[in-house]
Each structure stands twice: as structure tokens, then as C-alpha cells.
């Protein structure tokens, strides 16, 4: 949102949760920055400054509030409105890109110069890449202190600190007390949902409204047997984190303003990767208000947007997995594609040694495992099987990037160069794996039928033209159109 001081102060005075995460409030007289929903007494107008991000407030010398806990704020929507380069950089920072590297190295991964990257961050976020990385570490460490029983050493390394000394210094500098005092201030172990020896649980905030049931319906219909399972309000799947295979669970909170991640059996340093994966999969950082404002303007979408507020674009835990699933879905039903995916997993996936959950038995095959595999044996056409092998080879050698830091335009162009990949498949992958909010599979037959309003399906070109009014949120428009078929 525009950081007009008067507008921000009115939002602060209202305590309206819709502004949570859109800006941060720094109080000059206390040296603390807060969320706009902080329950503390509203400071006088002359005593506050407003910042687009927690990193900017921290870089200006303000300390995070212990009462409203800025680390629990939903993802800052202002970051989602930045340039594609900064968005890619933020995704890399969320996974610790500067924990063992430099800003120069980060810039190199993005294909730009270090000075240009610093300038983009300063202009669009009001903070440097280093400040953003430091704030990420600080907030994640505070979250782990508050919500888990992890020893402080494990918290330090999970949050990306290179030593316990640096961790202690950073927490003391930010909060004025050592980490152990922060944990005691939260009420001890009885006030934390995780139990020693059991799964770790972390609450991940979502911006309301959050159409969690619709998202779970979408994931359930496309769940890969043996790898994913949806039951009630819980999504479960197998994952591989830093070489360790395990299962995670994601439960929707009762008030549908968050999800709770449950994970066990992995090193603390893997927790950040797990949290990032869940945030992408459930699109937790989307800001539904500006999206709905654009889509409601079209009568074709208005009814679905009103009936299902807070629609999200389901992401992907792994870009390669999603791309394979997209190929399996070519010219077959959703159910048929799931059947093929289950066969693929059973034949080429790695089985879990622990068989404690009969619904989750395998980890999805790696690119190396499928690069030369006889995929046609699962009962699919030879050309489509070769498309999967070609995809696997391209990912395995690094020619195609479908994960963190990928350039959506470049990855889409490389997908279209592969045999068996047309615009529909490339756009669907861009929507979900590459997190491109304006990707739109205009060749999709269901979308063309719904857009025609019961008449002859629109041509892909006609639907493409119709979709221009939905930019830059066409991926959300596609989800709304698919959802409308379920609502009737």
C-alpha cells in the first residue's frame, strides 16, 4: 500500500487486521516497531514513522515489539508488488541465500550486478538485501523460540546463524535480553504447542480471507497416491529435506487465518526450507483484497469471488514434481492423471523405510531417476513418456530451473523448447511451480467453456483477449473459473 503517513495512521488507529503486514509502525519515543494490529496504546501521530517492511524498520534502528510479535505477521504484500528480480531475490533470501554467501553471489544468481540489486532493494523495500536477510533470521529465530522446545543451539542454526555467539548477540541486540529470557517470557514449555521428542509445530499466518477449503479441494483432486493425501482439513505429504526423507502435515486453523505445520525427524536447519515450501504450496503470502478488487469487476468472475472469498493459487512443493504431474495430465481426466502418477511413484519413487502411514509410502522420483527410465511402462503413450524423460534430463543438468530463483519467462521459454510441452502445460507450470500470478493457460478447455457462458467454447485467442482485463492476477482468475464449475 502507499505509505501515506496520514492514511497509515488512520489504519493504525482502527486496528483493522486487513492492514496487518502491509506496513510496520516505528515508535520514535520507545525505539520499537510494531504491527498495525498491536494491542498497545496508540502512540501520538508525531511520534511514529511508517515502513514498508520489517527489514526497513530494523535497518532504521528500531527493535521488534515483544507484544505484537512482528515475526507472526502475514507476508508483506508490498514485497509481492516489487519487480520480478526483487521477488526472485526475496524467495532466495527466504531460503537463506545470504547465510553462507554474499550479496555479490546473490546478484550473480539473478544475472545482475551487485550495485543494481542494492539499488532495487533500496527503492522498492526501503532496506538492503543484508537487512532483509538479517530480519528473516531474527524473526524466524524468535518464532522457533516461542513455538518450539528446540535447544537454543538448534534454533540458531535453523535460523541461519553461523555461530551461537552471533545468534545471542543478534537476539540481545534486537530485543534487549538474551534468547533464554525471551523463552521464559512466553510462559515456558506449557505455552508452546510442540513437545520434546514429538513433532515440531509451527503456526504460519495467512492473510484473511483465506479460502482454505477450496484450496484443499483442489489439492485433494490432484493428490499423487503414495506422496500426498488430504483428509478433512489436513494435507499430508512425503518430503526430502537436505537428504532426509520424512512426512509433514499441514492443518488449517479453525479460524482459517493460518495453517499449522507439523514435522519431525529432520535437522533444525531444514525447518526454514519446510516453512518456505508450505507457504508457497498454500499461497499464504497472497493479499486477497487487491486481487478480488480486480476480478470482481468482471461479471463472469464476480459471483465466484463473492461466494469463495480469499481464493489462492495452489503452489507446488517441488517444481519438477508439478511439471511431471502436468505432463501426466495432458489429454486425460484429473482422476486418470492421478492414477498414472501413483504408478510412476510406485515404480520409480524411493520407498520410505518407515511404513507407519499407509497413505504415504514413497518420495516422488528425482530427475536423475526418470531421465532414462522406461516411463511408458506405467501405461502412457510413448511420446508423453519421452516428454517426461526430456524434462528430467533438462532439470538434472541445470538447463531448466523450476525452483527457487527461477525466472518465470526464461523457464517458460525453455519448457516450450522441450518435446511434448505446449502453451497449456507451460502456463500451468508457470502458475503453480513458478508462482507467476499472471500466468494463464488460455488453451484449457474447461476455462474456454466457462468463459463462453454455456455456448460454444471460446478459442484460446478469444479467451486470451478476454483475460486481459484480469491482469496481473490471471492465475487467480483461472482458479476462480475452475472453482465455478464446482459451485454450480
N, C-alpha and C positions, 0 to 999 in steps of 0.2 A: 504494500500500500504506500501511497505518497506520505512521506514523513512530515506533513504539515504540522507544526507544533500545536496549534490550536485544535486541530482535528484529533491529534493523538491524545491531547489532554482530555478532551471530551470522552474519548473512548476509554481512557484510564479511569475517569470518574464514574463511568457506567458499570465497570467490572464485567462487561459483556464478554462471555467466553469466546465469542466468534472472533475477537481480536487477539486471542491468545496465540503467541508465536509470530504475529505479523509485525510486531516491533517490541523493543525492550526499553524499559524506563530506568534511567540512571538518576539517582537522588544525590545532588551535589553535597548536601549537608551531612549525609551518612557515608558517602563513598560506595554505595551498594547499587547494583542494578537488579531489577525485578521483571517479572512478567506483568502484563497489564491486568491480570486477574488476581494479583497478590492481595491477600486479605488485610494487609497492613493499612493503617490510616493513610488516606490520600494526601501526598505532600502538596505544598503550595506550588502554584504554577511557576513561580520564579526560581524554584529550587530543583527543577527537573530538566533533563535532556533526553532526547529520544534517539534510538539507534536501530538500524535495520537488522542487526544480528547481534547475538550474544558476544560473538568474537569482537565486533566493533566496540561494544561497551567495555569488554575486558581490556582491549588494547588501549582504550582511553584511561585505564587505571581504576575502573570500578570493580568491586568484588561481587560475586553472585550471592543472591539472597538465600539464607538458610530456611526461610519460611515458605516462600512460594516455589523454591527449587527450580530454577530455570532449566535444569537438565531434564525435567519431565515435560517440558513444553513440546507441543507437536512441532514437526519440522517446519522451519521458517519458509513460508510461501514466497517471500521475496527472493529467496535463492532460486526458486523454480522459474522465476521470470528473467533470470540472467541469460547471457549469451550461451550458446551451445558449448563453447570452450570452457567457460567457468562451470557450467553444470557438470561436464565430464570431470573437471578438476575436483569438484566437490565430492563426486562419487568416489574418486580415488582417495581423497583425504579421509572420507568416512571409513575406508578400509586401511588406514594407517600408511598412506603413501609417503609421508614425511617422517615416519617413525624410525626408519633406517636409511633415509635418503635425504636429498637436498631439494630446494626449490628449483634449482637448475635441472636436476634429474626429472622432477615432475613436469617441468616445461618441455623437456625433451620427449617425454611420453605423449605429450599433447601436440607435438610438432610445432611449437612456437618458441620464441626467445624468453629468457627469464624476465627481462625488463618489461616485456609486453604482458606477461602473465601477472606480474605485480601490479601493473597499471590497471588491468581489467578488474582485479580483486579490489583495488582501492576505489575505483569508480562505481562498481556495482554492489559491493558488500560493505564498503567502508572499513575494511580490515585487510591485512596481508595474509597470504597463504599460511605463513607460520602461525599467526594469531588464530586463524581458523582451526589449524591442527591442534594447537595448544588448548583451545576451548573445547574441542572434541574430546581430547584426552581427559581434561579436567571434569567435564560433565559426565562422561562415561564412568570414570572412577567414582564420582560421587554417587552415581546410580547403583553401582555394584556395592559400595559401602552400605547404602541404605537398604538394598533389597536382597542381598545375598549374605551368607555367612562366610564367604571366601576369606582366607587369611590375607592380610594387607600385602604381602609379597605377591600373591597371585593377582590381587586387584591391580597392583602397579603394572605388572607385565601384561595383563589383559587389556589395560587402558593404553598401552603403548609406551610406557616409561622405560627407559633403558636401565634404570637402577632404582633401588628402593630409596636412596638418598635424594634423587631428583624428584621422585614421587612425593616424598614427605615435604620437601621444600616447596613444591608447586601447590600442594593442598594447604599447607600452612600459610603460604603467601596469599592464596585466594580467599581462604575462609578465616584466617587468623588463629586457627587452632590446629593441632595435629590430627591426622586421619582417625586415630583411635577415639578422640573426643567427639568427632562427628558421628561415629557409630553409636557411642553411648548416648548422644543427644537424641538419636532416633528411637531410643527406648529399648535397645538390646535385641537379642535374638528373637524374643517373643513378638516383636513388632515387625518381623521380616517374614515373608511368605516362604522362603526357602529353608530347608532343614539340612543340617550337616549329614553327609552320606547319601542324601536323596537328590532328586533333580533340582537344578537351579531354575528359578522362575523369575522372569523379568517382565514388567508391565511396559508396553510400548504404546505411547499415546497416538491417537488418530484425531484428526480434525473432524468435528461434527458438522453436518450429519454424516454418518458412515453406514452405507448400505451393505452391512456385513452379510446378511442372509443371501442377497443377490450374488455377492462375490463367491460365497461358499457353494451356491447352486452351480455357478459356472465351473468352479474347480472340481466339484464332485462329478459332474458330467464328463469331464476330461481327465479324471484321475488315472494314472498309469498303474495297473494292477501290480502289486508287489513293491511299488515305490511310494505310492500316495494312497491315502484313504481319508474320506470325510464321513464323519458320523455326528449327527446333531450339530452342535456349534463348535466342533473341534476338527481341525485339519491336522493330519499327521503324515510324516514322510521320512524316508531314509535320506541321509546326507553323508558326504565325505568332507571333513574339515581338517585341513592340514594332514592328510593321510590317514585320519582316524574315521572309521565309519560308525555311525550311530543313528538314532531316531530322534526327531524333535516333534513336539506337539504345539499347536497354536490354538488357543481357546479364545473365543470372542467374549469380551467383558459383558456383563449383564446390561450395563447402561450404554453399550455399543459406542464407547468413546476411546476404546483401547483394545489391544489383544494381549494375551499373556503367553509368553514363550516359555516352554518347558524343555530343558535339555540336560543330559547327563552323559558322563563318560568321555568328555573331551577336555583338553587342556584349556586353562583360562585364556590363553592367547587366541583361542578360536572363538571366543564369545562375541567379539566385535564383528567377525565375519557372519556369524549366525544371526545377529541382530540386523545387520545390513540386508542379509538375504530375505528375512521376514518382512522388513519394511518395504522392500521392492516388490515382493510377491503380493502383499496386501495393499500396495499403493497407499501406505499410511501417510505420506507427506503431501498428498494432493490437497489442494484448497478447493472444496466443492462450490463455494459461493460464486467466484468469477466464472467457473465452468458452467454452472447452472444458468447464470445470467445470460450467457451467450446462447446456450442450447434451447432455453425456454422460449426464445424469440421466434423459433420455428414451430408452427402448429404440429408438424409431423413428430416432433420430439417432446413437445410441452407436456403432454399427458403422462408419458413415461417418467419424465423428470419429476413431475409433481407427485406421482404415485411411489416413486423409488428415489427419494432424495439422498444425495451423497453417493451416487454410483461411482465405483472405482474401475480402473482398468487392471484386471488381474495380471500380475507380472510373471516372472519366471525365476525359479530358484537357480537354474543353470541355463544359460543361453543355448548351449549345444543340445541339451535335452529337449528344450522347447522347439528348436529347429527340426530335430528328428521327428518329434511328435507332429509338427506341421506337415512334414512330407508324408507321414503315415496317414494324415487326414485328407490328402488330396483325392477327390472324386469318390470318397466313401463317407458313410454316416459318422457322426461323432462316436456312437457306440462301436461301430466297426473299427474305427481308428484306435480306440482303447483296447479292443481285443488284440489287434496287431501289436500294439505297444507292450501288452502283457507278454506276448510270445517272444518279442525281441528281448525283453528283460530276462525272462526265464532262460533263454538260450545263451545270451551273450553278457548278461549283467553279472556282477560279483555277488555271490550269496553272503548274507550276514551269518556270522558264526553263531550269534545268539538268535534263537528261533522263538523268543518269548512272545512275539506278536505275530500271529498267523497272517495278518493282513499286510505286513511289511517284512519282506523276506530278502530283497535284493537292493543293491545300489545300481543306478542306471549305468549302462555301458559307457566307457570312456571313448573319446575319439580314436585312440590307438586300437581299442578292442574292435571297433567297427570299420576301420579303414580298409581292411582286406577281408572282412567277414562275408560269409555266404548268406547275406541278409534275405535273399529270395526264398530261403528255406522256411521262413515263417509264413509263407503263403501270400506273397505280394508280387506284382509284376516286376520283371527283370529290370526295366528302365527305372522304376522307382527305387528298387534296391540299389542300383548303381548311383542314383542321386544321393542316397544316404552315405554310400561309401565315398563319393566325391566330396560331400560336405565334411565327413570325418577327416579325410586327408587334408582338406584346406584348413580346418581348425587345428589339427595336430601339428602342422608345420608352421602355424602362425600367419598364414596368408589371410585368414578370415578371423576377425575378433568379434565375439558375440557377448563379451562380458564387460567388466568394469573399464571405463575409459574409452570404450569403442565410439568411433564417430558414426552416428546412425546413417548418414548419407553415404559414407565410404563403405560401410558394411553392407548396406542395401545394394550398392552398385556391384560389390564383389559377389553377393548372393546371386544376382541376376546373371553373372558370368558363368555360374555353375550349371551343368546339365540338369534339367528337371526342376529348375526354380524359375517360376514366372512371377509377375507382379503381385498376385494374390498372396503367395507364400512369403515373398519378401516383405510385403507390407504387414502381414500378420506377425511375422517375427519382429519387425521394427516396433510394432505396437507393444508387444509383451516382453520380449527379451531385451530390446534396445531402449525401452522406455521412452519412445518418441511420441509425445502427446498429440501430434498432428498426423501421425501415420493413419492411413485409411485404405482398407482393402476393397476398393470400389468394384472389383470383379466378383465379389461374393454374391452368390445367387440369392441367399436369404435377404441380404441388405437391399438388393435390387428389387426384390418382390415387395418388401415392406415399404420402401420408398415410393413404389408405384401405387400404393393405396388400394391394392386388390386388383388392379388391372394388369396388363402385360408388363413383365419386369422391365425396369429401365435398363438401358445399355450401360456398360461400365463408364463410358464417356459422359452420358447424361447424369449418372449418379455423381461422378466426379465434379461436374459443374454445380449440381445441387448442393454438394457438400462444402463449397467454398464459403458459404455463409456461416459454417460451423467452425472455421479456423480461429484460433490454433488448437482447438480441442476436438478434432475429428475422431481421434481414437475413442474418446468418451462418447461421441455420437454413435459410433459403431456399436459400443456396448449397450447403449440405450435402445438402439434399433433391434439388436438381438434380444434384449430383455423384453421388448414389447411383444414378441411372439409368445413368451411365457405368460405374460399378464393377460393376453387376450383382448 
